[in-house]
C-alpha cells in the first residue's frame, strides 16, 4: 500500500482491476476518495475499499463496452495485456509511450 496520498501509478499507466474483468488507462488521480457517499455505499461492504488511499479515474473497457471508472489503488494492478486500450477518448488525451504498450503519454496542451 502506498503512503497516504502518494499515488503508486502514474497518469498514462494501463491497469486492470484485481477483482473485476476490466482494464483502462489512468487519466486522473485523487489523493484520497473524492466521490459521493451514495457511490461509496453502493459498493458491497465485503469488497468496499478504504477511503484514505489514492483513487484513479480510468478510461476503462471490458469485453462489452467502454466507460469511465473510479477505482481505489488497492484494486489495481499493472496490465500486462499488449493490446492498446480501445476506449475512444484515449486518442483525445494520449499518445502511445515509447517505452512499451502498457503506457501512454499525455498529449501536449494547446492554447487556443
N, C-alpha and C positions, 0 to 999 in steps of 0.2 A: 504494500500500500504506500502511496506517496505521502509526503508531508502535506498537511492540510494546505490546500490552495496551490500546491506545486503540481502542475499538470505533467503526467507521465508521457502522454502522446502529443506530438505537435500537430498544428494545423497542416492539412495535406496528407496525413498518415491514413492509409487504408486499414481498417479494423473490422473485426467481426464480433458479434455478441457471443459470449461464452455459453449462454443457455438457449437462446433462440436462433433460428436459422435466418440471419440476415447479416449483411455487411455494408460498409459505406466508407466515405471519405469525410474526415473531420473538417468542418468549416468554421467552427467557433467553439470556445471553451468558457464555461463558467467556473470560477474557483471553488464554489460550493453550490449546492442545489439552489436553483433560481426559477422554478416553475410554480404552478399553482398548487395549493393544498388539495384541490379536487383531483388534479392529475396524480399527486402523490398517493392519495387514498385509494385511487383506482388500481394500484399495484397490489396484488395479493400479499398479505403480511409475510408469508413464508419466503417470499423472494424479494421483498422490498429492501432496496439498498439504503445505506446510511446517507444522510444529507450532507455531512461535513467532509466531502471529497469533491474533486473536480467532476463536472458533468459536461458531456460533449454533445454538440449538435452535429448530426451526420446527414449527408446526402446519402440516403440508405436505399437498399434494394433487397428483395427476396426473390424467390422463383416466380412470383406472380406480378409484382408491381414495384414502383419506385415511390419514395416518400421521404419526409424529414423525420428523423428520430432524435430523441433526447435520452442519453444513456450515461449511467454512472461509470466512473473509471473501473470499479471492481468488476464490472460485467463486460469489459472489453479486452480483446486480445489482438495482437498484430495479425492481419490476414495474410496468409501465405499463398492465396489464390493469385495466379499470374494474370488473370483476365482483368481488363480495365473495368472500372465501375461504370455502369451504363446509365446511371441517373442523368436525365437530360440537362440538369443545371451544372453538372461538373464542368463542362466546357465553357460555361459562362464565367466561372471563377478561377479555374485552374488550367495549367498545362502539365503534361507528364514530366516527372522529375527525372533527371539524367541518371540518378543512382539506381534506378530499378522500377519495377512495375508496382510496387506497393506504396509509392509516394507520389504526391502531386505537389506542384509549386503554385502559389497564388499568382495570378496574372498581375502585372504592374497596374496600379490605378492610373486612370487617365482623367485629366481635368477637362471640363467642357468649356 
